[in-house]
Amino acid sequence: MAQMTKQLLSASTSGRGIKVAATATPGTVLHTVPKLAAADLDEVWIYVVNSSTVDSKLIIEFGGTTDPDNQIEFTLPGGADGLYLVIPGLLLDTLAVVRAFAAAADVIICFGYVHRIIA
């Protein structure tokens, strides 16, 4: 039977939010999957907030930087009215990286966690 543990995003300090500083690819690192066994996976959950008063575009580079293959695009409303779920438990395997960049630096903050699934 598989085991699952909850882990912080690798780029988070003590579970705190990660400010998206990058405005172009490659983006700010949010999570790097460690070297895992072949059948093991990280299930990634990411929530974001836009601290600006204006809408801002966010690009998540999920597992790579190729456009459009690895990019997930969002337009987040301004006004910091709460967290938006942008990565709902998508799976990645060994050494994959999740990055983000935005239209404006330092206004999008990412929070989240991973479920590490050990087969």
Order of alpha helices (4+ residues) and beta strands (2+ residues): beta-beta-beta-beta-beta-beta-beta-beta-beta
